[in-house]
Amino acid sequence: MIAFDAVRVIRDGHVILDDISVRLGERRIGIIGANGSGKSTFVRLINGIEQPDGGWVQVDELDAGRDRKALRRRVGFVFQNPDNQIVYPLVTEDLAFGLQNLRLPKAEIQSRIEHFARCHGIHHLLERMTYKLSGGEKQLVALLGVLIMEPAYVVLDEPTTLLDLKNKKTMMDAILALPQPVIVVSHDLDFLASFERVLQFEGGRIVADGHPNQVIPRYIEQSLC
């Protein structure tokens, strides 16, 4: 369970999020809203990238303010631009980075890389240079870099925005197949239609919260006005 209680975020004198109280327990949750509505700040609070100026955020028994290191182990975060996430020039080195920080034996690190790469269809990329990958390949490597750490939750901020149709479908299929609870910020409303719950943000507040077939049509109607 992920819980927000009276959360408020202020940046440079502007209110980004205002009095957010919500409980998130479904396996597939979508976050929608116009640019600047507070979506990205909301999800960044879940793994401690951002901190609230008021209220609190809790993930299971972890407090987002006090337990940031443990929180980032619990919640994997995939950025919109994979270049913000990929560190090393070789794919296999980049995937090993987080595991090395856990001080796992080399044999276990290599075994986990091989297993996850085969499961997600990118084993052929392991010896490739990351800067030579396509946008879709980079995004899959960034996703795998999170999954290989075996987080309890996965949060993705606009994971398909920079992708062409083929790579977008590949990314969507990979997300839908994940065993973990997933929270996705996206403008791709068709993708979110199969989710269990959608939250709509507007002006730093949650203005709609419910099943996609209720929230999404309302959002589309508002956007066309």
Steps between C-alpha positions, in 0.01 A plus 500: 500500500621848406349782705499879465365713783445876458806524273604844383795588273618856436777593257626857449190635667262302279271229635569183298287262706231614743345287776537158334353216707462166325563126545636295210458124518406379151743312275466736202449872558518771233570869561369754247474877469628797305866600506579681823208346690725334760509143365878454491552660842234267642670182381849625590385526859435126502867406491646807666632688196282790620414583861174654623493841668200390703325174582656158456546217250528137608575185299407194703684561828752747353475875551607686185673769705694283745561178306615630160774242440273206582219663303705510181562128539127442544380724216664484156468816290525520120553850359350635179846547343718188537815713459425633850521145633768317303843551657753267335601475131452121479152353558618214720705742712203728544278212611767385746534844662215478751572136582862583580378757750320214675838323524368187332752237385615542138351165403160598636514837325576338166234235551236761580596711198478199269164394645333841481643578155365174357160543668460848349646422159811719510773237549638595158564854629718409797833567326376806311607855576212688660552814290449294182159367608174622352258693718287190552800285589623761748161513668493122536850504648391772744196293598712189544747696713211560740346153483830323558504653850172315568304792648161447662344782293580648159423863413539628143485865391392531135684180393369499140514871407827483302426169326372410155193277467691170491716576803201651680313170469806307618529727803127480578502120479800486735327727752173308491686172559676617817411309817543807722240770563558772240426874495531668160485869407391516138324702233431174316140456610440182298783333692346593835153380400578147623625618840305453822503865606583843358568824686461834321704799618417862441661802666686286751191314618333167424177598325387152393576154633340179384473239227652600162163484324376771736806725536646496148186608306453788745862608451467484118180706510668764717807510275284570192324796657 
